Amino acid sequence: MSTRISGRCHGVAGLAALLALGLLLAALPAGAGDAPALDPKIVHLVSRLTYGPAPGDLARATAMGPEAFIEAQLSPETAPEPQALTAALAALPTQAMDTVRLFREFGPSGGTEAQPGPDAMRRVFDRAETASLEAARARLLRSIWSPNQLTELMVAFWCDHFSLGATKGLAQLWSGSFEREAIRPHALGRFADLLAATARHPAMLIARGNWKNIVNRQNAGPAKEALDPTYAAILLAHQTLGPGGPQKPADTLALARILTGWRVGAARGAADSGGFYFDVELHDPLDKTLLGHTIKGTGAAEGATALDILAEHPATAKNIARKLAIYFLADDPPPALVSRTAEAFAKSGGDIRQTLLALFKSPEFFDPKYMGNRFKSPLRQVVSAVRATGLPPGDTTALAGCLAGLGQPFYAADGPEGYPLASSAWLKPDALLRRVTFAGDLAAGRIPGVKPAAKLSCQTLADTLGPDVDAHTRQVAEKAGDNVGLAVILASPEAMRY
């Protein structure tokens, strides 16, 4: 992530007091300060389909009922973004720039070559930090203050599923435009469209090396191959069929050949295509066989055919269904639920809305054994804590630094699957102290741009988070009072679960 983000919150003052107060929780008698009774299904839905409740969210969801709440979150077009959020996003100049404009403004000068010289690349690294930091700030703004919480969760899910890795250079410069152009428009749409958009985006072509994947057959001489199967392997084993899919090494090589000639730049005389173009002179023209399908050497159409085959494959349906069930329900989801969710994916032609609807309306989704027992990732904790305070949109630069300090900086997950989906992966003892420190810093107003209102009371904060904040925590917070009491709630075990 950008060197302009410190990777830590501002202070540790109050940490010892918070820990001491935490030790009192188990000693207090139960029963005092219990939260208002709420339908467990509503609490579960709000905790899983959003980053966490903001003030009034649980009451609104209760008034709507479970089915209407699910439908509303699956229909973001019905809930426009608040004006304050729109204004905060408009204050980030790079958010209005597409991939091509970002390159022209921040990339190496003198053309659209995918391999500029060392001096130019050093300048790219420096200037890419500005765009990368603004992309992180924008993601946090939307995640915290957008009413379309499920959309934001799915954007995060797909950004990890189609991870660019630890970005640098042009990939870092384009990490934000990749999210805006390839992920967001299709986050609740058709998987085939999402797959095609990510595969052709210059950020993916650069980050996973497919722009270097060529077979040069100019002048009718012997072919000069520079096959790079890195992206083809990731596309098969992670983005579509999954690690246990039916693909063989020959399929990976065939797919790499199909994707030769996919380049970054602009073809001569061609209309602007977002920085992607197909160079027929660098494409392997021979027929290929992918997963038993013969794909004729037809040039650019080969890639579209291959992506459709992968998007429609039963192994892809199972892989996506299982990952969604892990993300929204449990680290080890019930096999029957995964099968039915995969069936919904397949029958709907990869419609993400219909797939999620099948998952959210399943009886397993509301099984009490899955309620309130997951440990939040750093992103969930940071976003849920700020949402709970009811703050208006502000500068999220320092929050991005806190997120880095908690172990989940944006655009820094090097593996092909991004950050872990399983909640157990984040349950690390050494990270708990940093999480408590973050809670104390937020409550005390030590994080620039996100200072809680002076009138925020412990009772209001606890009621916002709902019945999971038990009587013991409420009583300790009320006794501590002021900012320390708020920190006790935000640092409590209940606030770190969902």
DACOR-V604491 format. One record per backbone hydrogen bond with DSSP energy under -1.0 kcal/mol. NH is the residue of the N-H (numbers start at 0). CO is the residue of the C=O. Records with the same first field share a line. If there is no record, write none. Layout:
BEGIN
NH = CO, CO
END
This chain:
BEGIN
4 = 1
14 = 11
17 = 13
18 = 14
19 = 15
20 = 16
21 = 17
22 = 18
23 = 20
42 = 38
43 = 39
44 = 40
45 = 41
46 = 42
47 = 43
48 = 44
56 = 53
59 = 55
60 = 56
61 = 57
62 = 58
63 = 59
64 = 60
68 = 64
69 = 65
70 = 66
71 = 67
72 = 68
73 = 69
74 = 71
77 = 74
78 = 75
85 = 81
86 = 82
87 = 83
88 = 84
89 = 85
91 = 88
94 = 91
95 = 92
96 = 93
101 = 97
102 = 98
103 = 99
104 = 100
105 = 101
106 = 102
120 = 116
121 = 117
122 = 118
123 = 119
124 = 120
125 = 121
126 = 122
127 = 123
130 = 126
131 = 127
132 = 128
133 = 129
134 = 130
135 = 131
136 = 132
137 = 133
138 = 134
139 = 135
140 = 136
141 = 137
142 = 138
143 = 139
144 = 140
145 = 141
148 = 146
151 = 147
152 = 148
153 = 149
154 = 150
155 = 151
156 = 152
157 = 153
158 = 154
159 = 155
160 = 156
161 = 157
162 = 159
166 = 164, 410
170 = 167
172 = 168
173 = 169
174 = 171
177 = 173
178 = 174
179 = 175
180 = 176
181 = 177
182 = 177
183 = 178
185 = 182
186 = 183
188 = 185
190 = 349
193 = 189
194 = 190
195 = 191
196 = 192
197 = 193
198 = 194
199 = 195
204 = 200
205 = 201
206 = 202
207 = 203
210 = 204
211 = 208
212 = 209
213 = 211, 225
214 = 281
215 = 223
216 = 280
220 = 217
223 = 215
225 = 213
232 = 228
233 = 229
234 = 230
235 = 231
236 = 232
237 = 233
238 = 233
241 = 235
244 = 241
250 = 247
251 = 247
252 = 248
253 = 249
254 = 250
255 = 251
256 = 252
257 = 253
258 = 254
259 = 256
260 = 212
261 = 258
262 = 276
264 = 274
269 = 266
276 = 262
278 = 260
281 = 278
282 = 279
287 = 294
289 = 292
292 = 289
294 = 287
297 = 295
301 = 298
303 = 299
304 = 300
305 = 301
306 = 302
307 = 303
308 = 304
309 = 305
310 = 306
311 = 307
316 = 312
317 = 313
318 = 314
319 = 315
320 = 316
321 = 317
322 = 318
323 = 319
324 = 320
325 = 321
326 = 322
327 = 323
328 = 324
329 = 324
337 = 333
338 = 334
339 = 335
340 = 336
341 = 337
342 = 338
343 = 339
344 = 340
345 = 341
346 = 342
347 = 343
348 = 345
349 = 344
351 = 188
354 = 350
355 = 351
356 = 352
357 = 353
358 = 354
359 = 355
360 = 356
361 = 358
366 = 363
369 = 366
370 = 367
375 = 495
380 = 376
381 = 377
382 = 378
383 = 379
384 = 380
385 = 381
386 = 382
387 = 383
388 = 384
389 = 386
399 = 395
400 = 396
401 = 397
402 = 398
403 = 399
404 = 400
405 = 401
406 = 403
407 = 402
417 = 414
424 = 421
425 = 422
426 = 423
427 = 425
430 = 427
434 = 430
435 = 431
436 = 432
437 = 433
438 = 434
439 = 435
440 = 436
441 = 437
442 = 438
443 = 439
444 = 441
445 = 440
449 = 446
455 = 452
460 = 456
461 = 457
462 = 458
463 = 459
464 = 460
465 = 461
468 = 465
469 = 467
473 = 469
474 = 470
475 = 471
476 = 472
477 = 473
478 = 474
479 = 475
480 = 476
484 = 480
485 = 481
486 = 482
487 = 483
488 = 484
489 = 485
490 = 486
491 = 488
497 = 373
END
